[in-house]
Amino acid sequence: MKRSIANQIGVNSLNFKRVNHGFFLWFLLVIGFAQFSCRKDVPEASPDRFVDNLYGHTNKLELIIAYEQGADPYLNFGGFDNWRITDYNLNQLLATQNIPVKVPHVLDSMKNLGVLAQNNYTRQNIIDIAADVQRYSNKDSVKGIVLLFLNGYLIKDGVIETRVLGLTIDGSAVVAIFKPVISASSSKEAEKNMVEQSTITHEIGHVLGLVNNGVPPTSPHHDQANGSHCSNASCVMYWKNGAGEVVQYIDQFTTGQDITLFGEQCMADLKAK
């Protein structure tokens, strides 16, 4: 199945693993940092949850990306197309549901929001911006997940959160990435690029119902103590990764296995949905 999905999105899995060895090693070393981006205490956007209308009612899913001026998404590093990571993993995850995912790879396919009025963003600010970008209804057979890159920080209960990398508005198809936090995550450009991609993948995983957030678990891997996260330390939906878990990621790569960010348990959950 991995090979067929790789071919479907134009990525040969063997070549995918071999592209820029050093680039992926940076990704593996910093993926744990990205897990601190997740907010599990945000209330649902509405009782009509996006995930409840996704499976069995969708022919295609589109990632709609918009960015504030000065918060442009990272596109590539060292000759590698960053967005192949999100593209590969989302299509692999949803393959068993026969839901192809369209992921933009270049700025021309993303919306420039210009300079927004506010410097930092509340939950409601994010919902309002996303509403102006969304092109689809939750009831359409083609659906869209809105991914916003913002040139500011999250405001939570009146406090500016300078360490939150990304946010999922629970119950909706809205993800926000806070670019100043991504940019400050490391002094190394490769690490910044990979923190951004791993944060995107993790947050979209929540939109898709992981873990036990609309997609019931098929095995006991829901880490309830940390919200909608996976107890598997080698899965991107794990809430954090310590030194031991990062070594597991490196081992997967150096032994020639596919770089798949979602663990087997999360993949199984989607397959059974």
C-alpha positions in Angstrom: 0.0 0.0 0.0 2.8 2.4 0.8 4.3 1.9 -2.7 1.0 2.6 -4.4 0.3 5.7 -2.4 3.9 7.0 -3.1 3.3 6.5 -6.8 -0.1 8.2 -6.6 1.4 11.4 -5.3 4.4 11.2 -7.5 6.9 10.0 -4.8 8.7 6.8 -5.2 9.2 5.5 -1.6 12.7 4.4 -2.2 13.8 7.7 -3.7 11.8 9.5 -0.9 14.0 7.8 1.7 17.2 8.6 -0.1 16.6 12.3 -0.8 19.0 14.4 1.3 20.1 12.2 4.1 21.3 15.1 6.2 18.0 16.9 5.9 16.0 13.9 7.3 18.4 13.4 10.1 17.8 17.0 11.2 14.0 16.2 11.1 14.4 13.1 13.2 16.4 15.0 15.8 13.9 17.8 16.3 10.5 16.1 15.8 10.1 15.8 19.6 10.3 19.6 20.0 7.3 20.0 17.7 5.0 18.0 19.9 5.0 20.7 22.5 3.0 22.7 19.9 -0.3 21.0 20.6 -3.1 22.6 22.7 -5.5 20.1 24.2 -7.6 22.6 26.2 -9.3 24.5 23.3 -13.1 24.0 23.2 -14.9 22.7 20.2 -15.7 25.2 17.5 -19.2 23.8 17.1 -21.2 20.7 17.8 -21.2 19.8 14.1 -17.7 18.5 14.1 -15.7 18.3 10.8 -14.5 14.8 11.5 -18.0 13.4 11.9 -18.8 14.4 8.3 -15.4 13.4 6.9 -15.4 9.6 6.6 -17.8 8.1 4.2 -18.9 11.5 2.9 -15.7 12.7 1.2 -14.3 12.1 -2.3 -11.3 14.5 -2.0 -9.6 16.5 0.7 -7.8 19.8 0.0 -5.3 21.5 2.2 -6.0 25.2 1.8 -2.9 27.2 2.9 -2.9 30.9 3.6 -0.1 33.0 5.1 0.3 36.4 6.6 3.0 38.5 4.9 6.2 37.8 6.7 5.1 34.4 7.8 5.6 32.5 4.5 5.8 28.7 4.9 9.2 27.1 4.4 9.1 25.5 0.9 12.5 23.7 0.6 15.9 23.2 2.1 19.0 21.8 0.5 17.1 21.1 -2.7 14.4 19.1 -0.9 10.7 19.9 -1.3 9.5 20.2 2.3 5.9 19.7 1.4 6.5 16.2 0.2 6.6 15.2 3.8 3.1 16.4 4.6 1.8 15.2 1.2 3.3 11.7 1.6 2.1 11.2 5.2 -1.5 12.5 4.7 -2.1 10.5 1.6 -0.6 7.4 3.2 -2.8 7.8 6.3 -6.1 8.3 4.3 -5.4 5.8 1.6 -7.6 3.1 3.2 -10.5 5.6 3.2 -10.0 6.3 -0.5 -9.7 10.0 0.3 -6.9 11.6 -1.8 -5.4 14.7 -0.3 -4.3 17.7 -2.4 -1.4 19.5 -0.9 0.1 22.8 -2.3 3.9 22.8 -2.6 4.5 26.4 -3.9 3.5 29.9 -2.8 1.6 30.5 -6.0 -0.8 27.8 -4.8 -1.2 29.4 -1.4 -3.1 32.6 -0.4 -1.2 35.7 0.7 -3.2 37.4 3.4 -1.1 40.5 3.4 -0.4 42.2 6.7 -3.2 41.5 9.2 -4.5 44.1 11.7 -3.6 42.3 14.9 -0.1 41.3 16.1 -1.3 38.3 18.1 -4.3 36.0 17.8 -7.1 34.7 19.9 -9.0 31.6 19.1 -11.9 33.7 17.6 -9.4 35.7 15.5 -8.2 32.4 14.0 -11.7 31.1 13.3 -12.7 34.4 11.6 -9.6 34.5 9.4 -10.1 30.8 8.4 -13.8 31.5 7.5 -12.6 34.0 4.8 -10.2 31.4 3.4 -12.4 28.3 3.4 -13.8 27.3 0.0 -15.9 24.3 1.0 -18.7 23.3 3.2 -18.4 20.6 5.8 -21.3 18.9 3.9 -19.5 18.9 0.5 -18.0 15.7 -1.0 -14.8 17.8 -1.5 -13.7 19.2 1.8 -10.9 21.6 2.8 -8.7 21.9 5.9 -7.5 25.5 6.4 -3.9 25.9 7.4 -3.0 29.4 8.5 0.6 30.7 8.9 0.4 33.7 11.2 3.1 36.3 12.0 2.3 36.5 15.7 1.6 34.4 18.8 -1.5 32.7 20.3 -3.4 34.6 23.0 -4.8 32.2 25.5 -6.9 33.6 28.4 -5.4 37.0 27.8 -1.8 35.7 27.9 0.5 35.7 24.9 1.8 32.1 24.5 5.4 32.4 23.0 6.1 28.7 23.0 3.0 27.4 21.1 4.1 26.3 17.6 0.6 25.4 16.3 -3.0 25.1 17.3 -6.0 23.0 16.1 -9.4 24.5 16.7 -11.1 21.4 18.0 -14.1 20.2 16.1 -13.2 22.2 13.1 -11.0 22.0 10.0 -8.7 24.9 11.1 -5.1 24.8 12.0 -2.9 27.8 12.9 0.9 27.8 12.7 2.7 30.6 14.7 5.7 31.5 12.5 7.7 33.5 15.1 7.7 30.4 17.4 8.8 28.2 14.5 11.5 30.7 13.6 12.8 30.8 17.2 12.8 27.0 17.6 16.4 26.7 16.5 19.4 28.6 15.1 19.7 26.0 12.3 17.6 26.4 9.2 17.2 22.7 8.6 15.7 22.3 12.1 13.3 25.1 11.6 12.1 23.6 8.3 11.5 20.2 9.9 9.9 21.6 13.1 7.3 23.3 10.8 6.5 20.1 8.8 6.2 17.9 11.9 4.0 20.5 13.6 1.7 20.6 10.5 1.4 16.8 10.3 0.7 16.5 14.0 -2.0 19.2 14.1 -3.7 17.9 10.9 -3.7 14.4 12.6 -6.0 15.9 15.2 -8.3 17.4 12.6 -8.6 13.9 11.1 -9.7 12.5 14.5 -6.6 11.3 16.1 -6.2 10.1 18.8 -9.7 9.1 20.0 -10.9 12.5 18.8 -13.5 11.3 16.4 -11.8 8.2 15.3 -12.1 5.4 17.9 -8.9 3.6 18.8 -8.6 0.0 17.7 -5.9 -0.7 20.3 -5.0 0.8 23.7 -2.8 3.6 22.5 -4.7 6.7 23.6 -2.7 8.7 26.0 -5.6 10.1 27.9 -3.4 11.9 30.5 -2.1 14.2 27.6 -5.3 14.6 25.7 -5.8 13.3 22.1 -2.4 11.9 21.8 -0.7 8.5 21.1 1.2 6.5 23.7 3.5 5.2 21.0 6.7 7.2 21.3 7.6 6.5 17.6 4.3 8.1 16.3 4.0 11.8 15.4 0.9 11.9 17.5 2.9 11.2 20.7 2.8 14.3 22.9 6.6 14.5 23.1 9.8 12.7 22.3 12.7 12.3 24.7 16.2 11.2 23.8 15.4 7.5 23.7 12.4 8.0 21.4 14.5 10.2 18.9 16.9 7.3 18.6 14.0 5.1 17.5 13.3 7.6 14.7 16.9 7.6 13.6 17.1 3.8 13.6 14.0 3.6 11.3 15.8 5.8 8.8 19.3 4.3 9.0 18.0 0.7 8.7 16.3 1.5 5.4 12.6 1.6 6.5 10.1 4.1 5.1 9.9 7.5 6.9 6.3 7.3 8.0 5.4 9.7 10.7 2.1 8.1 11.9 2.5 5.0 14.0 0.9 1.6 13.2 -1.8 2.1 15.8 -3.0 5.4 14.3 -2.8 4.0 10.8 -4.9 1.0 12.0 -7.5 3.4 13.6 -8.0 5.2 10.3 -8.2 1.9 8.4 -11.0 0.7 10.6 -13.0 3.9 10.6 
